[in-house]
Amino acid sequence: MKVTILSAVKAQKEFEKGQGLSVLIRTGDRCFLYGFGGDDAVLRNMEKLQISADVADTAFLASALPCDAGGLVPFMAANRRAALYVRLNALDDRWKKGLLGYKKISPDDRLRKVRRVVRCKNYFADKDEIFLTFSLSAADASPVPGAPQHFIRSEDGTKTEDDFTHEMYLLVRGENKSWTLFCGQAYAGLGAIVRHAAGLIERNFGGTLACVVSGVALPAQRDKTAAEKYVDDAAQAIAEAGATLYAGISEKEKNAADRFSSVLGARFCTVAAGDVLEF
């Protein structure tokens, strides 16, 4: 598996950084794009890497937040063949009414040219078992302290059977039943996401979680204790899974990076736009 970082909070010198995580994943004869970043910087970084947008045969919307979906329309306009997988309800009208800042994202009309849009429920497995997507329920999530509670609910705010986070996470199968987990900002809690992913793999495929490629959303700097607890829980979950973490963490989050490193050692690496990883 070859993973190219197209957008992250850090960037190699000649590339543009972004708030959201975007990665290009090559496995076998398949090529996936997960996350679109906040604008068309993903396309500009692909051009610098001499990668055509059309190389991706499948694209996944990590969330409808501006940092993950801002680059959706320009990328899908440049890519003429990819199927687009989105979280159920992620692009519904309710997110255009200013709720939680979603008024910036209203791409439905411009998605008419997309060849195929697949709306995934809480769990979606590819028929060839190459990838699966999932979201966390409110009960399973351990949200970042101070972060918005982005749950799919009815318009009057009451809980429904679809009381799940709008974030969609991606698991991609590698060799020897090993899987790699891709997350955006992981607002639902990186530790909770990792534990859920490891459980899905064990129950459904008999494999292991080998790598985690993720953005890391941290509580406000003023809440240092909450940030440390969040990082420590995520590091422990990744250590329990025996996985390696490739994280998009900005330079100002040195304390978080140090805490990850103290638990995971050589199995922790930071990533930047322009990086290429091979598993």
Number of C-alpha atoms within 10 A of each C-alpha: 17 14 19 21 23 32 34 28 20 20 21 12 10 10 21 19 23 24 20 29 32 31 26 21 23 18 16 11 6 13 19 21 25 26 31 34 31 22 22 16 21 30 21 15 21 19 12 12 13 9 14 12 20 15 17 21 17 19 24 24 26 32 25 27 24 20 21 26 22 23 21 26 20 16 21 22 13 12 19 16 17 22 19 21 20 23 27 19 17 21 20 11 12 16 21 16 13 11 10 12 13 17 15 15 19 19 15 11 7 13 16 10 10 16 12 14 15 12 14 19 16 17 14 16 13 10 8 7 11 15 18 21 24 23 25 24 18 18 8 16 19 19 22 23 19 12 13 11 15 19 18 25 18 13 9 6 9 9 14 10 9 17 18 25 25 27 27 30 26 22 24 22 22 19 11 8 13 18 26 22 24 26 26 31 23 24 25 28 23 29 22 18 25 26 18 17 25 23 17 19 19 12 9 8 14 11 19 21 27 20 24 21 23 26 26 25 22 24 20 13 10 8 12 13 10 17 20 17 12 22 25 18 18 22 25 17 20 28 17 12 18 16 24 21 26 19 22 28 22 19 12 8 12 11 14 20 19 14 15 25 16 13 15 19 13 10 16 22 17 17 26 26 26 24 17 15 13 9 12
